[in-house]
């Protein structure tokens, strides 16, 4: 399955065991403020393990302006207009490591 055909399936509604639901979709340029607000809501202990300065609005705004879904595929989970979770597939684009990726997951502390 190609990335383009996989992205055609979004946005998706997902249901949780408790009956609540969330909308899931890739990061978009208009998400800059909600993206930054999400990272600001994370506890300091979790922020220590993120190598980028994600609480800096300039950093998250740049990520939203320069989206490269072939290199990094960030999927956002929403409750209304608030981001409650982020899962990103980080991929190598060439060379012998192109089949190796890294997944990062961050969830809002209330969920």
Secondary structure, 3 states (H helix, E strand, C coil): CCHHHHHCCCCEEEECCCCCEEEEEECCHHHHHHHHHHHHCCCHHHHCCCCCCCCCHHHHHHHHHCCCCCCEEEEEEEECCEEEEEEEEEECCCHHHCCCEEEEEEECCCC
